[in-house]
Amino acid sequence: MKHLAAYLLLQVGGNQSPSAKDIKSLLASVGIEADDDRLKTLISELKGKDVSELIAEGSSKLASVPSGGAGGAAPGGAPAAAGGAPAAEEKAEEKEEEKEESDEDMGFGLFD
């Protein structure tokens, strides 16, 4: 990842085709040692390709990957029904109550 970041940083800086030497120099300037094998692979994979197109293509592929967020699915994997929101509110209330109970376990309250 550090090699790719250095490659992209050099491109943004105006070097349209950074060499392995350029990347090593950049990484060395911030105290990072470059891995020759990974650097060689990166250079060979990006040779002759437009990085802007690769980023756009990767972004479109990444958009189709599920991210595990709320996404409309219930905990059982089924789509959330219209009544899904109250269940979430109940859980939030339960957590709040648990938090209040944990204060009592310490032997003092807010106004003691």
C-alpha angles and dihedrals in degrees: 000000000000090000092052091047090052091048092052092044090054090049092051087050091059104267101123094187111030116196127218088256091055092051093046090050093051094047092046090053089066096039100261122134115222122229106230096206095051091043091052090050092048093050092048093048094049097041111124094001129117108238093206090059091047091052092049091048092048092048092054091050091047091053090064094054114099110241099198094242127134091289094160097283124127120226090263091059095254121120113272115260124222089264094058095100097064090054089055090050091051091053091050090051091049091052091049090051091049090052091053091049092052090060089059091055090065092065098244138069135211095268101034 
